[in-house]
């Protein structure tokens, strides 16, 4: 499955979740209820092999809301990255990043106070196995 | 001479009780560390500097040391450690027992080929591919040494390997090694290598002291040194002790300053200059 199809599928699933949850009868009045904001990132995992020390990949973040929202997308570990939208029901942001540890993507209100949605892109390293090194103290190089 | 052999045997036997040290099958190398090796990774480093190894034959010039390539590879059980090849039969928390094939280093005095060249960084293909040849003076010295030390016995192989069992232990900071080896080329020749080493952490760097020796059977000594021994009768066992002092200081991620000095005493070469001193001042680059 190509990356584009995965993204479309994720967006479709997101759309379905948002639309169907909005069909449910509201418990409190809609004006007071917080917006139902969903966030999906792709990929969700970056796997590092033994010989690759860092992830260097394009990441796509897609969000949907049941009503127009003003919000910002930030990455906790990369405070220099911020993408904001004003009165949108959905948004897509693509960025190519180099990283070695988990990245936390968050959608926050424009003042960056409240967290509306959060997703983590996990870094998984191939398990490196070790064994005891022989103690070659007899050798001149030991 | 006999007293020294007894000391040698006593030294070797003193390591034996450590073999029975309570040992579990679990290994401590789960997250790596100084005494751990990454399985499946080829490690290569090269020492660059200036050094000398005195020659026990006084009419010969000392052996220069310029480039010292070192390499190792550890599989789950198989390992390659410079010129040593082994297969680990047992690995516990404190020790491991391996089947080992290792060169007899006495051949270096005669053949002046692979082992000596490896010390000088010449003959290994890997090194040849990665580095330009060493200065011609080294070639000349090497050739002089090789031609002048023609052994009485024709040495059939370039490397004279011994095979046997190795016990390698680590007890806190103390490392131990005991190799019981039999000569591949001569069924009667054997050698036992034993050594103990301990590092001392300094404010800057580490100072390591290794002491040990090699217990050599008469047949082994005669195999290499017959032409120099003449009619002299050898003891059944000979013990060649050594002491090595090494300083190591990490300079950068790849470079470390690592001078060392080693003193060896060749018991069976008592009519010659049987004290061999090796000294090297230089740095090691880890690839």
Interface residues (C-beta under 8 A of the other chain):
Chain A: X50 X128 X129 X130 X131 X132 X133 X134 X135 X136 X137 X138 X139 X140 X141 X142
Chain B: X27 X28 X29 X30 X31 X32 X33 X35 X36 X37 X38 X39 X40 X41 X68 X70 X72 X74 X76 X79 X81 X82 X84 X86 X88 X91 X96 X98 X166 X168 X169 X170 X175 X176 X177 X179 X193 X194 X195 X196 X197 X210 X212 X214 X244 X260 X262 X278
